[in-house]
């Protein structure tokens, strides 16, 4: 595998609020290489977006405490002053936000916003920047780009607005593209088109892509690797095929079981993950997932697990106190249709030593 283009190491982000300290990100380490796509998956509040917003320098505030490192080709973005980071953000690393209607300025034409994004980072005339903007709109599949460049955001459909945001993110040929829930509020057909567009542009331009989503199905086809986050931490990470074929964390099992499947009877109820995500102000002791885990043992309430290599599986990391042999046996039963309940799992649960 080529060397990492973006490397995040032990990233921690806390926010001081009137109710207490919000532990939004609790020590995340991730990396993505040129030409690769990393999918970051988890429920709302798991720390996915905050992690990447912090990499972009968009969580810097008086009430924020940030530590760790986020190195882009060796330069630590977290250590750069704001004026230096502004020269990199939107130029070498760019981000697509999940709500294009609120991300695009409603009072300015789409073309004017694209021109501004180009001229901030490139010594280019307005006429040349406009020609580049038309080229970008055509690249992302907007019909009649020379005519639509003078439209306002509200004159675009949801899918076209998202395409315009992708065009803006690509305006300066970034090395890393972060896509934060890029298919939110889009119908299924348009979702597929947007994901295919991002994947195609990634291959064409050789970018590294970080795709943030709450839906494992979104990353199934395009991501090379998946990191599953829960309560501000990565709890499982592996190649995409391993996550779908041989996951080893009960939370990942829950995410997979909650995806509707075409090979099951029509009308069969979905299997949700019991309970609710924990408060990031008052995290549970031990394993943060233990209040919702159907396989919880007493030790899980006292001992905090850490990411560890799964035996005999290079690159597969999991944060779980159950023994790997037990996890494999549980997953084998779940694939056969057993609901995720200890009483029906048919195996003896043991703590890892």
LUMVEXLUM-275445 format. One record per residue: z negated, x, y negated of N, C-alpha, C, O in turn; residue in one letter. Coordinates in steps of 0.02 Angstrom, whole numbers, padded with zeros to 5 digits, always signed. Atoms other than C-alpha are relative to their C-alpha. Example, Ala and Ser with C-alpha at 12.3 -4.5 7.8 and 13.67 -1.06 7.14 Angstrom:
2
+00000+00045+00059-00390+00615+00225+00000+00045-00060-00033+00097-00059a/+00003-00042+00059-00357+00684+00053-00037-00039-00055-00045-00014-00110s/
// end
This chain:
353
+00000+00042+00059+00000+00000+00000+00000+00044-00062-00036+00094-00065x/-00001-00040+00061+00042+00067-00175-00068-00001-00035-00108-00046-00024x/+00064-00002+00036-00103+00118-00289-00009-00061-00044+00039-00092-00066x/+00016+00060+00040-00192-00019-00385+00023+00009-00071+00013+00061-00102x/-00020+00001+00070-00116-00063-00553-00058-00025-00043-00073+00003-00096x/+00060+00026+00032-00267-00168-00605-00057+00004+00050-00051-00021+00106x/+00058-00009-00044-00436-00123-00531-00063-00024-00035-00083+00004-00086x/+00063+00027+00027-00592-00226-00566-00056+00023+00044-00054+00016+00105x/+00055-00029-00039-00755-00145-00514-00067-00026-00025-00086-00016-00083x/+00068+00024+00013-00927-00228-00507-00006-00035-00067-00052-00020-00106x/+00000+00036+00063-00889-00346-00651-00056-00052+00000-00061-00094+00045x/+00054+00048+00009-01040-00444-00711+00004-00029-00071+00013+00008-00119x/-00003+00034+00065-01039-00573-00851-00056-00052-00003-00059-00098+00038x/+00055+00048+00012-01194-00665-00915+00008-00029-00070+00029+00006-00116x/+00000+00032+00065-01204-00790-01057-00070-00028-00015-00098-00064+00026x/+00065+00026+00021-01366-00826-01150+00010-00068-00032+00048-00075-00080x/-00004+00068+00027-01387-01013-01182-00071-00026-00013-00120+00006+00006x/+00065+00031+00013-01527-01127-01239-00036-00018+00064-00097-00021+00066x/+00030+00020-00064-01554-01177-01058-00019+00060+00043-00054+00052+00093x/+00013-00060-00039-01562-00998-00993+00061+00044+00006+00112+00031-00026x/-00055-00047-00009-01450-00856-00937+00048-00027+00053+00028-00040+00110x/-00052+00021-00047-01287-00913-00856+00030+00062+00033+00063+00102-00001x/-00027-00057-00037-01240-00787-00722+00071-00018+00024+00081-00034+00083x/-00068+00025-00014-01054-00826-00730+00037+00042+00051+00072+00014+00094x/-00032-00045-00047-00992-00673-00635-00052+00050+00023-00085+00082-00018x/+00056-00038-00027-01107-00578-00519+00018+00063+00037-00013+00077+00089x/-00017-00062-00034-01024-00414-00472+00064-00004+00039+00065+00007+00100x/-00065+00009-00033-00840-00444-00434+00040+00065-00001+00045+00098-00052x/-00044-00058-00006-00728-00304-00371+00066-00024+00033+00066-00050+00088x/-00066+00021-00024-00541-00339-00351+00051+00051-00022+00039+00089-00069x/-00055-00042+00023-00378-00245-00363+00066-00031+00021+00071-00067+00071x/-00067+00025-00015-00193-00286-00366+00050+00055-00019+00043+00088-00071x/-00050-00053+00009-00043-00170-00352+00065-00029-00027+00077-00089-00025x/-00065+00020+00026+00129-00175-00431+00041-00036+00054+00045-00013+00111x/-00041+00037-00046+00241-00304-00350-00038-00043+00050-00009-00071+00095x/+00042+00039-00046+00094-00390-00262-00030-00060-00037-00038-00058-00098x/+00034+00058+00028+00012-00560-00289-00067-00009+00034-00072-00014+00095x/+00067+00013-00024-00175-00585-00273-00019-00071-00019-00018-00090-00078x/+00024+00068+00014-00237-00764-00256-00076+00000-00003-00109+00025+00042x/+00072+00006+00009-00413-00797-00322-00017-00074+00004+00004-00113-00038x/+00011+00070-00018-00479-00960-00249-00074-00017-00002-00116+00024+00015x/+00069+00025+00000-00637-01063-00272-00006-00063-00040+00040-00081-00078x/+00012+00061+00037-00711-01222-00341-00010+00015-00075-00018+00073-00094x/+00016-00007+00071-00735-01252-00527-00070+00028-00008-00117+00006+00026x/+00065-00030+00011-00878-01144-00590-00015+00059+00045-00070+00085+00045x/+00012-00056-00046-00855-01007-00459+00008+00068-00034-00009+00119-00004x/-00008-00062+00036-00814-00876-00591+00070+00028-00002+00081+00083-00027x/-00070-00024-00003-00626-00861-00563+00027+00014-00070+00048+00070-00086x/-00030-00006+00066-00568-00893-00740-00039+00047-00045-00009+00087-00082x/+00040-00043+00043-00714-00807-00826+00013+00074+00016+00016+00116-00029x/-00014-00070-00019-00679-00648-00727+00063+00025-00034+00064+00079-00063x/-00064-00022+00027-00499-00641-00785+00002-00005-00077+00034+00037-00109x/+00005+00003+00073-00536-00698-00963-00037+00061-00027-00021+00086-00081x/+00037-00060+00020-00659-00554-00971+00044+00062+00002+00041+00105-00042x/-00048-00055-00004-00525-00432-00913+00046+00000-00062+00063+00053-00087x/-00043+00006+00059-00418-00498-01057-00037+00011-00065-00007+00012-00118x/+00040-00009+00060-00561-00471-01179-00013-00064-00038-00026-00062-00098x/+00006+00065+00033-00576-00657-01215-00068-00032+00008-00078-00090-00011x/+00068+00027-00005-00760-00680-01174-00049+00041-00042-00110+00030-00037x/+00045-00040+00042-00829-00554-01298-00031-00044-00054+00004-00073-00095x/+00036+00041+00047-00962-00643-01397-00072+00026-00005-00093+00065+00037x/+00068-00024+00010-01138-00616-01463-00045-00019+00058-00092+00018+00074x/+00044+00022-00055-01214-00713-01318+00023+00024+00068-00006+00005+00118x/-00027-00024-00063-01112-00622-01184-00024+00071+00015-00025+00114-00029x/+00017-00066-00024-01173-00474-01082+00049+00018+00055+00051-00016+00107x/-00054-00017-00046-01032-00386-00991-00011+00072+00025-00025+00117-00015x/+00005-00067-00029-01041-00237-00873+00051+00007+00056+00081-00042+00078x/-00051-00015-00051-00930-00153-00744+00060+00032-00031+00056+00061-00086x/-00061-00031+00025-00752-00094-00766+00060-00042+00020+00060-00076+00071x/-00064+00032-00015-00576-00166-00773+00054+00049-00022+00073+00050-00080x/-00045-00055+00016-00452-00023-00764+00073-00020+00011+00093-00040+00065x/-00072+00010-00004-00268-00048-00803+00033+00069-00004+00034+00101-00056x/-00028-00068-00006-00180+00110-00745-00049+00053-00025-00031+00100-00060x/+00051-00049+00016-00343+00203-00767-00037-00011-00064-00090+00019-00075x/+00035+00014+00063-00390+00135-00939-00047-00059+00009-00026-00112+00032x/+00050+00053-00007-00550+00033-00941+00007-00049-00058-00013-00033-00114x/-00010+00050+00053-00507-00125-01039-00065-00023-00030-00068-00041-00089x/+00064+00024+00024-00690-00172-01053-00030+00047-00051-00071+00027-00092x/+00028-00050+00046-00728-00012-01147+00041+00008-00064+00020+00043-00110x/-00043-00009+00058-00585-00027-01273-00025-00042-00059-00048-00098-00048x/+00016+00042+00059-00622-00086-01451+00052-00055-00008+00107-00050+00019x/-00044+00058+00005-00544-00251-01501+00069+00017-00027+00119-00010-00002x/-00066-00015+00029-00404-00175-01606+00046+00035+00050+00106+00025+00048x/-00041-00032-00051-00345-00067-01460+00019-00050+00054+00075-00050+00080x/-00013+00050-00052-00360-00210-01336+00055-00049-00022+00094-00072+00020x/-00052+00045+00024-00251-00320-01446+00070+00029+00010+00118-00009+00019x/-00064-00031-00012-00112-00194-01426+00023-00003+00072+00082+00003+00087x/-00014+00003-00072-00123-00209-01237+00008-00073+00023+00052-00088+00063x/-00002+00071-00019-00157-00396-01220+00064-00033-00025+00079-00030-00085x/-00064+00031+00018+00007-00491-01219+00058+00048+00005+00116+00028+00000x/-00052-00050-00005+00102-00329-01200+00002+00030+00070+00053+00024+00104x/+00002-00029-00068+00047-00238-01041-00033-00046+00050-00019-00042+00110x/+00032+00050-00043-00061-00378-00972+00001-00066-00036-00020-00070-00094x/-00009+00065+00032-00028-00561-01007-00030-00054+00044-00042-00044+00103x/+00033+00055-00036-00103-00728-00958+00034-00066-00014+00052-00081-00071x/-00023+00069+00005-00038-00903-00926-00061-00045+00007-00096-00040+00057x/+00059+00042-00003-00170-01033-00965+00016-00067+00033+00074-00087+00037x/-00012+00059-00043-00195-01193-00867+00022-00061-00039+00049-00108-00009x/-00020+00059+00038-00164-01316-01010+00047+00022-00055+00025+00040-00110x/-00047-00024+00050-00004-01272-01103+00001-00041-00064+00017-00015-00117x/+00000+00041+00060-00021-01419-01223-00052+00023-00050-00040+00019-00111x/+00052-00025+00045-00182-01347-01294+00010+00074-00016-00018+00099-00064x/-00011-00071+00012-00121-01167-01281+00057+00012-00050+00056+00062-00086x/-00054-00004+00049+00038-01196-01382-00021-00036-00064-00051-00090-00060x/+00019+00030+00063+00012-01233-01567+00044-00061-00013+00105-00056-00013x/-00041+00061+00006+00066-01414-01597+00041-00004-00064+00089-00043-00067x/-00034+00005+00065+00124-01384-01777+00058+00049-00007+00095+00046-00056x/-00053-00050+00004+00245-01242-01738+00049-00010+00057+00030-00028+00113x/-00051+00006-00051+00408-01246-01645-00010+00053+00054-00037+00106+00041x/+00009-00046-00056+00410-01164-01474+00032+00067-00014+00003+00120+00001x/-00035-00062+00015+00537-01036-01532-00038+00043-00049-00039+00105-00042x/+00038-00039+00049+00432-00985-01681-00059+00035+00032-00076+00092+00013x/+00057-00031-00034+00284-00952-01567+00022+00057+00045-00013+00107+00052x/-00027-00054-00041+00391-00849-01449+00019+00060-00043+00005+00117-00026x/-00021-00054+00045+00463-00748-01593-00061+00039-00024-00060+00101-00026x/+00061-00034+00023+00288-00711-01657-00029+00044+00054-00050+00100+00041x/+00028-00039-00056+00229-00653-01485+00040+00064+00011+00011+00115+00031x/-00042-00059-00009+00376-00532-01477-00010+00049-00057-00019+00109-00046x/+00003-00044+00057+00364-00464-01653-00068+00034-00009-00073+00087-00039x/+00066-00031+00005+00177-00430-01640-00001+00067+00036-00034+00114+00014x/+00002-00060-00042+00210-00299-01507+00062+00043-00003+00061+00100+00019x/-00062-00038+00000+00389-00244-01538+00029+00003-00071+00025-00044-00110x/-00033-00010+00064+00480-00174-01689+00070-00031+00005+00119+00004+00021x/-00062+00037-00011+00615-00307-01686+00010-00049-00058-00038-00079-00082x/-00015+00047+00053+00701-00411-01819-00010-00071+00025-00011-00084+00085x/+00010+00070-00019+00673-00599-01823+00060-00027+00039+00052-00066+00085x/-00061+00024-00034+00854-00629-01772+00002+00025+00072+00019-00013+00118x/+00001-00028-00068+00839-00512-01622-00055-00032+00043-00045-00044+00102x/+00055+00032-00036+00672-00589-01574+00018-00071+00020-00001-00095+00073x/-00022+00067-00018+00750-00761-01579+00049+00002+00058+00045-00040+00103x/-00046-00006-00057+00892-00704-01465-00038+00015+00064-00021-00011+00117x/+00041-00016-00058+00763-00631-01347-00038-00062+00024-00045-00073+00084x/+00035+00061-00017+00667-00796-01352+00045-00048+00038+00024-00079+00087x/-00048+00043-00034+00822-00894-01303+00013+00026+00071+00017-00012+00119x/-00010-00030-00065+00851-00772-01161-00059-00015+00047-00049-00030+00106x/+00059+00013-00041+00672-00795-01100-00004-00073+00022-00020-00087+00079x/+00001+00071-00018+00682-00985-01106+00051-00015+00055+00038-00056+00100x/-00049+00009-00053+00840-00976-01002-00024+00031+00066-00011+00003+00119x/+00025-00034-00059+00756-00854-00881-00048-00044+00039-00049-00042+00101x/+00050+00041-00034+00617-00978-00844+00026-00070+00017-00013-00113+00038x/-00030+00062-00024+00737-01122-00814-00001-00058-00047+00005-00115-00024x/-00003+00056+00048+00730-01224-00974+00073-00012-00017+00107+00034-00040x/-00071+00014+00014+00899-01312-00996+00014+00003-00075-00029-00012-00116x/-00022-00005+00070+00996-01284-01158-00051+00039-00042-00077+00012-00091x/+00052-00036+00036+00878-01147-01217+00015+00011-00074-00031+00013-00114x/-00017-00011+00070+00974-01117-01380-00014-00062-00042-00024-00057-00103x/+00017+00061+00036+00943-01299-01426-00074-00016+00003-00103-00038-00047x/+00071+00018-00008+00767-01321-01357-00047+00049-00035-00107+00034-00042x/+00043-00048+00033+00702-01167-01446-00029-00027-00065-00081-00004-00088x/+00024+00030+00063+00682-01273-01603-00038-00065+00011-00049-00103-00036x/+00041+00059-00015+00582-01409-01514-00074+00016-00009-00095+00074-00004x/+00072-00006+00003+00397-01439-01539-00029-00009+00070+00003-00040+00113x/+00029+00006-00067+00279-01429-01389-00003-00072+00026+00008-00083+00086x/+00006+00069-00024+00256-01618-01383+00067-00029+00021+00070-00082+00053x/-00066+00023-00020+00444-01637-01360+00020+00027+00069+00073+00010+00095x/-00011-00026-00067+00433-01541-01195-00040-00041+00050-00093-00068+00034x/+00040+00028-00054+00378-01615-01030-00053+00050+00021-00053+00107-00001x/+00053-00045-00023+00225-01542-00944+00027+00061+00035+00003+00117+00023x/-00029-00056-00036+00331-01434-00830+00036+00047-00047+00034+00108-00038x/-00036-00042+00048+00438-01372-00975-00049+00038-00044-00036+00096-00062x/+00050-00036+00039+00283-01329-01077-00028+00059+00039-00039+00113+00012x/+00026-00054-00041+00217-01227-00932+00052+00056+00006+00035+00115+00006x/-00053-00050-00001+00386-01139-00920+00002+00039-00065+00014+00099-00065x/+00001-00034+00065+00376-01101-01106-00058+00049-00004-00051+00103-00033x/+00057-00045-00001+00203-01026-01080+00015+00062+00042-00005+00118+00025x/-00019-00057-00041+00273-00917-00941+00047+00045-00038+00042+00106-00035x/-00046-00039+00040+00414-00863-01056-00038+00042-00052-00022+00100-00063x/+00039-00035+00050+00286-00816-01189-00039+00058+00033-00045+00112+00004x/+00038-00052-00035+00183-00718-01062+00046+00059+00020+00024+00116+00023x/-00047-00052-00022+00339-00622-01007+00037+00032-00059+00079+00076-00048x/-00039-00021+00058+00400-00590-01185+00004+00076-00007+00055+00102-00030x/+00003-00072+00010+00349-00407-01183-00001+00040+00066-00024+00096+00069x/-00005-00032-00066+00379-00367-00998-00067+00030+00022-00072+00090+00032x/+00066-00026-00019+00195-00353-00948+00001+00029+00071+00042+00010+00112x/+00007-00029-00066+00142-00250-00799-00042-00045+00046-00032-00047+00106x/+00044+00046-00037+00009-00378-00747+00004-00069-00031-00001-00076-00092x/-00001+00070+00023+00023-00567-00760-00056-00037+00034-00060-00039+00096x/+00054+00041-00026-00131-00676-00739+00018-00073-00012+00029-00093-00069x/-00018+00071+00005-00092-00859-00703-00062-00042+00019-00082-00044+00077x/+00061+00038-00009-00244-00972-00725+00016-00074+00012+00032-00110-00035x/-00015+00069-00018-00216-01136-00632+00066-00023-00032+00066-00073-00068x/-00062+00015+00036-00033-01139-00688+00032-00066+00018+00079-00088-00015x/-00031+00063-00021+00006-01302-00596-00046-00060-00012-00033-00115+00014x/+00046+00055+00014-00140-01408-00660+00037-00057-00035+00077-00045-00081x/-00026+00062+00032-00089-01588-00705+00075-00007+00008+00106-00050-00025x/-00071+00007-00012+00089-01563-00641+00010-00036+00067-00030-00028+00113x/-00012+00033-00064+00165-01670-00505+00021+00051+00052+00039+00108+00036x/-00008-00046-00056+00193-01593-00334+00066+00038-00003+00069+00098+00010x/-00066-00032+00003+00379-01559-00357+00002+00054-00054+00027+00109-00042x/+00000-00048+00055+00353-01472-00524-00046+00058+00016-00031+00115-00001x/+00045-00054-00022+00205-01374-00452+00038+00051+00041+00033+00112+00029x/-00038-00045-00043+00319-01302-00320+00051+00041-00040+00060+00100-00027x/-00049-00035+00041+00451-01258-00449-00032+00055-00041-00004+00110-00046x/+00034-00050+00041+00326-01167-00560-00023+00059+00043-00015+00117+00023x/+00022-00054-00044+00253-01068-00414+00059+00042+00024+00054+00104+00027x/-00060-00037-00020+00427-01022-00352+00026+00043-00057+00049+00099-00047x/-00023-00037+00059+00471-00969-00530-00041+00063-00010-00014+00117-00020x/+00044-00058+00010+00320-00855-00546+00012+00052+00054+00016+00112+00040x/-00012-00047-00055+00350-00779-00374+00068+00035-00007+00074+00095+00006x/-00066-00030+00009+00534-00752-00411+00001+00051-00056+00031+00104-00049x/+00004-00047+00056+00498-00670-00579-00040+00062+00019-00025+00117-00003x/+00039-00057-00023+00367-00561-00496+00043+00049+00039+00041+00110+00027x/-00044-00044-00040+00494-00494-00371+00054+00032-00044+00070+00091-00036x/-00055-00025+00043+00629-00476-00504-00024+00054-00048+00011+00103-00060x/+00025-00045+00051+00520-00387-00632-00049+00052+00026-00068+00098-00010x/+00046-00048-00030+00403-00295-00513-00071-00003-00028-00106+00048-00028x/+00067+00007+00029+00244-00363-00594-00053-00005+00055-00037-00020+00113x/+00057+00020-00041+00072-00376-00518-00023-00067-00027-00027-00077-00087x/+00020+00068+00020+00014-00557-00520-00067-00018+00030-00080-00006+00089x/+00063+00029-00022-00160-00632-00510+00005-00075-00010+00010-00098-00067x/-00008+00073+00003-00149-00818-00469-00068-00032+00013-00095-00027+00068x/+00065+00033-00005-00309-00917-00501+00011-00073+00017+00052-00107-00014x/-00008+00070-00020-00326-01085-00414-00061-00023+00039-00099+00017+00064x/+00052+00029-00042-00448-01203-00329+00028-00024+00066-00008-00048+00109x/-00035+00029-00057-00319-01248-00197+00030+00055+00042+00077+00089+00021x/-00028-00050-00044-00286-01134-00050+00073-00013+00016+00112+00034+00028x/-00069+00016-00015-00124-01226-00019+00048+00028-00052+00106+00043-00036x/-00042-00026+00053-00057-01163-00186+00020+00072+00013+00076+00093-00002x/-00013-00072-00010-00070-00980-00135+00027+00016+00069+00043+00073+00083x/-00018-00012-00070-00021-01002+00048+00067+00035+00007+00075+00080+00049x/-00068-00024-00011+00164-00963+00026+00014+00066-00037+00053+00107-00013x/-00022-00055+00043+00168-00832-00111-00049+00059-00005-00028+00115-00015x/+00049-00054+00010+00005-00731-00117+00002+00049+00059+00009+00029+00117x/+00005-00051-00052-00005-00567-00022-00071+00007+00026-00082+00022+00084x/+00071-00006-00017-00195-00566-00023-00038-00054-00036-00018-00077-00089x/+00041+00053+00029-00330-00695-00058-00072+00023-00005-00100+00052+00042x/+00071-00010+00010-00504-00675-00130-00032-00068-00012-00012-00104-00059x/+00035+00064+00006-00620-00825-00108-00065+00012-00038-00105+00054-00018x/+00060-00009+00041-00755-00841-00242-00047-00060+00005-00025-00117+00013x/+00051+00053+00000-00917-00939-00241-00060+00025-00041-00084+00080-00030x/+00059-00016+00041-01059-00939-00369+00005+00068-00033-00043+00106-00035x/-00009-00061+00038-00986-00795-00467+00014+00063+00040+00016+00117+00012x/-00011-00059-00042-00952-00680-00319+00058-00012+00048+00075-00069+00065x/-00050+00004-00054-00813-00641-00196-00037-00002+00066-00077+00042+00081x/+00035+00007-00063-00873-00703-00027+00045+00014+00060+00021+00022+00116x/-00046-00020-00054-00716-00667+00075+00065+00023-00032+00089-00005-00081x/-00063-00027+00026-00559-00565+00047+00040+00029+00058+00013+00066+00099x/-00043-00025-00054-00412-00528+00161+00072-00015-00016+00087-00049-00065x/-00070+00019+00005-00225-00536+00182+00007-00075+00010-00034-00106+00044x/-00007+00073-00001-00160-00713+00163+00002-00029+00071-00031-00079+00085x/-00005+00027-00068-00116-00737+00346-00067+00003+00036-00082-00041+00077x/+00066-00004-00031-00291-00680+00398-00045-00055-00026-00083-00085+00013x/+00042+00053+00028-00375-00803+00279+00016-00067+00033-00029-00107+00045x/-00019+00064-00030-00277-00946+00356-00008-00001+00076-00023-00054+00104x/+00002-00001-00073-00279-00889+00538-00069+00018+00027-00089-00007+00079x/+00063-00024-00027-00448-00804+00557-00053+00010-00054-00081+00064-00059x/+00052-00007+00051-00567-00839+00412-00068+00006+00032-00079-00018+00088x/+00065-00010-00031-00748-00791+00440-00058-00024-00045-00116-00011-00028x/+00055+00026+00041-00848-00875+00299+00000-00076+00003+00053-00107-00005x/+00003+00073-00003-00909-01054+00315+00028-00036-00061+00055-00091-00056x/-00028+00030+00060-00858-01089+00135+00076-00001+00003+00107-00051-00016x/-00073-00002-00008-00679-01035+00171+00021-00053+00051+00073-00086+00041x/-00015+00053-00049-00682-01150+00324+00000-00068-00035+00044-00109-00023x/+00004+00064+00035-00735-01292+00211+00061-00011-00045+00087-00067-00047x/-00060+00007+00042-00592-01259+00089+00061-00016+00042+00101-00059+00024x/-00057+00013-00043-00467-01255+00231-00003-00070+00030+00049-00103+00035x/+00007+00066-00030-00536-01414+00311+00013-00056-00051+00028-00112-00031x/-00009+00051+00051-00522-01506+00145+00073-00010-00020+00088-00055-00059x/-00071+00006+00016-00333-01480+00135+00031-00055+00043+00025-00052+00104x/-00035+00051-00041-00233-01635+00189+00053+00033+00045+00086+00080+00024x/-00047-00029-00048-00127-01598+00343+00048-00053+00026+00029-00110+00038x/-00051+00046-00024+00036-01676+00401-00005-00013+00075+00023-00062+00100x/+00003+00008-00073-00007-01652+00585-00059-00042+00022-00074-00045+00082x/+00057+00043-00017-00157-01769+00576+00018-00073-00013+00062-00087-00054x/-00017+00071+00008-00155-01960+00589-00005-00023-00072-00048-00002-00110x/+00001+00029+00067-00114-02056+00431-00066-00039-00010-00087-00076+00034x/+00062+00036+00015-00272-02123+00350-00062+00036+00023-00118+00012+00010x/+00059-00037-00021-00387-01993+00429-00036+00026-00061-00005+00057-00105x/+00037-00023+00059-00525-01955+00304-00001+00076-00007-00002+00112+00043x/+00007-00071+00012-00533-01785+00222-00071+00022+00015-00117-00019+00015x/+00066-00026-00017-00679-01673+00265-00024+00042-00060-00006+00100-00066x/+00022-00038+00059-00765-01623+00101-00056+00049+00018-00087+00043+00071x/+00057-00045-00007-00889-01481+00082-00061-00036-00026-00061-00060-00083x/+00060+00038+00020-01061-01560+00077-00033+00033-00060-00028+00093-00071x/+00039-00027+00056-01168-01542-00078+00042+00017-00060+00100-00001-00065x/-00033-00019+00062-01124-01471-00247-00009+00074-00013-00057+00104+00013x/+00009-00071+00017-01097-01295-00316-00067+00011-00035-00090-00034-00071x/+00066-00012+00029-01261-01215-00372+00003+00011-00075+00056+00027-00103x/+00006-00017+00070-01320-01196-00550+00004+00075-00009-00031+00112+00027x/-00006-00072+00013-01270-01027-00618-00058+00026-00042-00063+00086-00054x/+00061-00020+00036-01431-01026-00719-00056+00013+00050-00096+00059+00041x/+00052-00007-00051-01542-01046-00566+00032+00002+00069+00035-00049+00104x/-00034-00008-00064-01452-00978-00415-00049-00004+00058-00107+00017+00051x/+00045+00002-00059-01525-01010-00241-00018+00070+00022+00019+00118+00011x/+00020-00065-00028-01621-00869-00160+00043+00014+00062+00073-00032+00091x/-00038-00018-00059-01538-00774-00019+00074-00012-00010+00102+00005-00062x/-00071+00017+00004-01361-00832+00017+00010-00059-00047-00020-00112-00036x/-00010+00054+00049-01300-00938-00130+00030-00062+00032+00023-00117+00006x/-00032+00056-00033-01204-01049-00008-00047-00037+00048-00029-00089+00076x/+00041+00028-00054-01353-01086+00105-00018-00074-00009-00025-00108+00041x/+00017+00071+00005-01397-01258+00029+00056-00046+00025+00044-00105+00041x/-00057+00041-00021-01223-01320+00080+00028+00020+00068+00072-00013+00095x/-00028-00028-00061-01194-01218+00237-00026-00038+00062-00086-00045+00070x/+00021+00035-00060-01197-01316+00402-00027+00046+00054-00053+00023+00105x/+00022-00049-00050-01242-01156+00496-00058+00042-00025-00069+00097-00001x/+00053-00039+00033-01390-01101+00389-00058+00012+00048-00079-00032+00085x/+00061-00019-00036-01535-01009+00470-00052+00020-00052-00037+00030-00110x/+00054-00014+00047-01703-00969+00393+00011+00065-00038-00004+00069-00097x/-00011-00065+00032-01654-00789+00357+00049-00005-00059+00044+00033-00107x/-00051+00007+00052-01508-00848+00250-00032-00023-00067-00003-00012-00120x/+00033+00023+00061-01632-00924+00126-00038+00057-00034-00060+00050-00091x/+00040-00056+00026-01718-00755+00100+00041+00063-00014+00025+00100-00060x/-00038-00063+00004-01587-00618+00120+00069-00014-00031+00105-00059-00010x/-00065+00008+00033-01436-00600+00006+00053+00041+00037+00044+00102+00045x/-00053-00038-00035-01277-00552+00100+00044+00038-00050+00046+00021-00109x/-00047-00038+00042-01151-00426+00033+00066+00006+00037+00070+00001+00098x/-00066-00008-00031-00966-00400+00063+00000+00059+00048-00019+00115+00030x/-00003-00052-00051-00942-00302+00223+00065-00006+00038+00094-00060+00044x/-00061-00001-00039-00794-00251+00327-00010-00038+00066-00059-00027+00101x/+00001+00034-00064-00758-00367+00473+00019+00051+00054+00069+00086+00046x/-00015-00049-00052-00763-00262+00633+00072-00005+00026+00095-00060+00042x/-00067-00006-00029-00591-00205+00692+00054-00036-00041+00108-00050-00016x/-00050+00032+00042-00503-00289+00545+00001+00035-00068-00037+00016-00113x/-00005-00038+00062-00455-00168+00407+00021-00046-00058+00068-00085-00052x/-00017+00039+00060-00454-00248+00235-00028-00070-00001-00020-00105-00051x/+00031+00066-00002-00547-00405+00289-00074+00007-00016-00112+00036+00023x/+00069-00005+00022-00711-00419+00193-00031-00070-00001+00002-00118-00020x/+00034+00064+00000-00839-00557+00212-00074+00010-00017-00103+00062+00001x/+00070-00002+00019-01012-00593+00142-00037-00056+00036-00044-00111+00009x/+00033+00050-00041-01105-00686+00279-00048+00034+00048-00031+00087+00076x/+00051-00030-00042-01263-00651+00381+00008-00018+00074-00025+00011+00117x/-00014+00014-00070-01196-00731+00540+00038+00058+00032+00077+00092-00002x/-00036-00053-00034-01133-00609+00670+00074-00017+00004+00093-00076+00008x/-00072+00012+00000-00945-00587+00672+00022-00037+00063+00066-00080+00060x/-00019+00035-00062-00933-00643+00854-00017-00074-00004+00020-00116+00021x/+00018+00070+00009-01025-00803+00809+00048-00035-00047+00069-00092-00034x/-00047+00030+00048-00912-00835+00660+00067-00014+00033+00097-00066+00023x/-00065+00009-00034-00757-00811+00767-00003-00059+00048+00045-00098+00053x/+00006+00055-00048-00823-00932+00898-00003-00067-00036+00026-00117-00013x/+00003+00062+00040-00865-01063+00766+00069-00020-00025+00088-00078-00021x/-00066+00015+00026-00693-01050+00688+00047-00024+00055+00089-00068+00044x/-00042+00022-00056-00611-01068+00859-00013-00074+00015+00034-00111+00030x/+00016+00070-00013-00703-01233+00884+00024-00045-00056+00048-00100-00044x/-00022+00040+00056-00663-01294+00710+00075-00012+00003+00098-00066-00013x/-00073+00009-00005-00477-01265+00739+00018-00052+00052+00072-00082+00049x/-00013+00050-00051-00491-01377+00891-00018-00071-00023-00010-00119+00015x/+00014+00066+00027-00548-01520+00779-00073-00016-00006-00090-00072-00027x/+00071+00013+00006-00738-01504+00786-00020+00000-00073-00003+00046-00110x/+00024+00001+00070-00818-01556+00622-00051+00055-00010-00085+00075+00036x/+00045-00057+00014-00919-01419+00536-00073-00020+00000-00105-00022-00053x/+00071+00017-00007-01090-01471+00602-00029+00043+00056+00001+00050+00109x/+00030-00044-00050-01208-01356+00695-00009-00034+00067+00002-00004+00119x/+00015+00035-00062-01252-01489+00822+00061-00007+00045+00055-00017+00105x/-00061+00010-00039-01070-01501+00875+00039+00065+00008+00094+00066+00036x/-00037-00063-00003-01023-01318+00863+00001+00029+00070+00048+00063+00089x/+00000-00022-00069-01075-01279+01041-00013+00073+00009+00000+00100+00063x/+00017-00071-00006-01132-01101+01005-00070+00011-00026-00096-00027-00066x/+00067-00019+00023-01299-01017+00980+00009+00045-00061+00041+00097-00058x/-00005-00039+00061-01314-00954+00802-00051+00056+00000-00109+00047+00020x/+00045-00057+00004-01387-00782+00775+00008+00034-00068+00062+00033-00098x/-00002-00041+00060-01431-00679+00624+00033+00067+00015+00028+00093+00070x/-00024-00068-00005-01338-00517+00593-00058+00048-00004-00107+00033-00038x/+00054-00051+00004-01444-00363+00617+00025+00058-00041-00012+00107-00051x/
// end
